[in-house]
């Protein structure tokens, strides 16, 4: 094993421990268990609430206008793009989507235009300065984006990745380093998991297939949200069996989904087009998984000793998320919520689930059917609609499935579309439906055993 100085060990250990604490260590607060990153974001959100909506408009305007201007300015360096290139040189679809996000946000903040857009349950829900998703994303992106290098730049992924590859690769078709993404999402927040996956993909550490698998299999909702969902459907006393069922569904789905369409058909090539390199995961002669992982970690830590690089990487993450991702979430989230609030499309789409729910022996199948698809718009809608159902077992199933579906356009789904992770809207629809169909019988079986 190559020898490194003592200070290199500290460069690996200290930042990695800080990253584990910030992103992966739940802390009990008045609002339940949260990771420090989320706590910091909440505190800042409360401070900037009076001005966050206007700041959001400014960033959305920069995003949209910058993309429009870039359409008329030739790109100078395609091979080595600057941060301005990556921010503004996007195709027409994303340029228009950014403009739509700006228009929607402006209508909400200045209370103009159709009420369907600035309604408190649609655009108003996303832009609420006191906890709306889009405004909260600006604070969570600030801390998560700037501090993410603690997890990615000092060897933690390399250390655990080498040890976990024998579990992650055969079970979930993903590299060992994805175990950190999974744990970060599970105890922290799904949006942080998507952010981390996107950055690892852009850095060439995940292939297109791996990034798609990790983003749609491990970016789960937090434990805190699970508590809120269960409380909404009046089953808080069943938290332990409920959460164990969510974990069971999550594991089963993470095993099955990478082996079927559409994830199985994704290219196993890196962002630059080179094919997957499994040699990264082969242990050299004379090494075990711990010593090889430690050497890889120390090599990364040694190469990232310059604090200026940390600041540069973190700042670039934040700007990229504010300008490139947040407007997309606003556009897609508002459209999805308008469809849920003002049309019967989800009730119609939910009809095919009625006979499935009946076969599974769930009472009030007709009322529960639309909750199986409305979660595509927002993760909280199924539990709100299902709260009035009398059957405990049906409400239990709705609570489990709504958390297991994962692809919510008002959060993770919109976020994925805003990143470079190679997943299209149609892919997300198919993944959402498949996750629903696979998790349903598991949730129903446990529900019947429990009630």
LINHU-V995925 format. One record per residue. N is the residue number from 1. PSI is psi in whole degrees, 0 to 359 (NA if undefined). Layout:
N&PSI, N&PSI
This chain:
1&135, 2&139, 3&138, 4&156, 5&162, 6&321, 7&333, 8&322, 9&319, 10&324, 11&331, 12&311, 13&309, 14&305, 15&323, 16&320, 17&321, 18&317, 19&317, 20&318, 21&312, 22&319, 23&340, 24&5, 25&107, 26&137, 27&134, 28&123, 29&179, 30&338, 31&10, 32&192, 33&129, 34&152, 35&152, 36&323, 37&315, 38&324, 39&314, 40&317, 41&319, 42&318, 43&312, 44&322, 45&321, 46&324, 47&317, 48&6, 49&319, 50&336, 51&354, 52&326, 53&320, 54&323, 55&320, 56&315, 57&316, 58&314, 59&321, 60&322, 61&316, 62&317, 63&310, 64&311, 65&320, 66&318, 67&323, 68&316, 69&320, 70&338, 71&340, 72&8, 73&121, 74&143, 75&132, 76&308, 77&100, 78&324, 79&324, 80&78, 81&142, 82&175, 83&327, 84&324, 85&311, 86&332, 87&319, 88&340, 89&80, 90&163, 91&173, 92&326, 93&311, 94&330, 95&313, 96&320, 97&320, 98&318, 99&320, 100&317, 101&319, 102&315, 103&313, 104&313, 105&320, 106&319, 107&321, 108&310, 109&320, 110&6, 111&53, 112&164, 113&187, 114&140, 115&340, 116&334, 117&313, 118&14, 119&148, 120&345, 121&1, 122&253, 123&325, 124&326, 125&321, 126&325, 127&6, 128&120, 129&344, 130&51, 131&6, 132&150, 133&311, 134&315, 135&323, 136&326, 137&328, 138&324, 139&319, 140&324, 141&324, 142&308, 143&314, 144&317, 145&315, 146&325, 147&356, 148&326, 149&339, 150&326, 151&328, 152&339, 153&357, 154&16, 155&355, 156&316, 157&321, 158&321, 159&305, 160&330, 161&319, 162&322, 163&328, 164&354, 165&328, 166&344, 167&310, 168&318, 169&307, 170&327, 171&312, 172&5, 173&32, 174&158, 175&162, 176&326, 177&341, 178&346, 179&328, 180&319, 181&313, 182&313, 183&322, 184&318, 185&317, 186&315, 187&345, 188&267, 189&141, 190&328, 191&324, 192&322, 193&317, 194&315, 195&313, 196&317, 197&316, 198&315, 199&321, 200&324, 201&315, 202&331, 203&356, 204&19, 205&342, 206&146, 207&174, 208&316, 209&315, 210&316, 211&318, 212&318, 213&311, 214&316, 215&325, 216&359, 217&331, 218&352, 219&61, 220&165, 221&158, 222&163, 223&321, 224&316, 225&323, 226&320, 227&318, 228&316, 229&313, 230&323, 231&324, 232&323, 233&14, 234&40, 235&31, 236&331, 237&349, 238&27, 239&315, 240&306, 241&327, 242&310, 243&325, 244&325, 245&320, 246&316, 247&316, 248&313, 249&318, 250&318, 251&314, 252&315, 253&320, 254&335, 255&319, 256&313, 257&320, 258&347, 259&0, 260&168, 261&143, 262&347, 263&324, 264&337, 265&357, 266&148, 267&135, 268&56, 269&155, 270&175, 271&334, 272&5, 273&352, 274&147, 275&163, 276&140, 277&95, 278&348, 279&340, 280&334, 281&3, 282&130, 283&126, 284&159, 285&136, 286&0, 287&151, 288&178, 289&327, 290&311, 291&322, 292&318, 293&321, 294&318, 295&317, 296&318, 297&316, 298&325, 299&318, 300&316, 301&319, 302&326, 303&350, 304&44, 305&345, 306&113, 307&336, 308&327, 309&323, 310&312, 311&319, 312&312, 313&315, 314&316, 315&320, 316&320, 317&312, 318&311, 319&319, 320&319, 321&317, 322&315, 323&320, 324&335, 325&311, 326&317, 327&328, 328&318, 329&318, 330&315, 331&304, 332&321, 333&316, 334&315, 335&315, 336&317, 337&325, 338&319, 339&321, 340&323, 341&323, 342&1, 343&168, 344&17, 345&321, 346&329, 347&321, 348&314, 349&334, 350&345, 351&317, 352&340, 353&343, 354&310, 355&329, 356&316, 357&324, 358&315, 359&325, 360&2, 361&29, 362&122, 363&157, 364&45, 365&322, 366&318, 367&327, 368&342, 369&314, 370&337, 371&343, 372&339, 373&339, 374&339, 375&342, 376&330, 377&311, 378&139, 379&340, 380&343, 381&319, 382&317, 383&327, 384&312, 385&328, 386&352, 387&331, 388&354, 389&135, 390&326, 391&124, 392&317, 393&322, 394&318, 395&323, 396&314, 397&317, 398&317, 399&318, 400&311, 401&320, 402&327, 403&326, 404&340, 405&322, 406&321, 407&90, 408&124, 409&336, 410&354, 411&263, 412&316, 413&309, 414&324, 415&316, 416&316, 417&334, 418&348, 419&183, 420&4, 421&128, 422&67, 423&129, 424&169, 425&316, 426&322, 427&316, 428&323, 429&312, 430&316, 431&318, 432&312, 433&319, 434&318, 435&323, 436&311, 437&325, 438&321, 439&336, 440&305, 441&328, 442&312, 443&320, 444&318, 445&311, 446&320, 447&317, 448&327, 449&331, 450&325, 451&NA
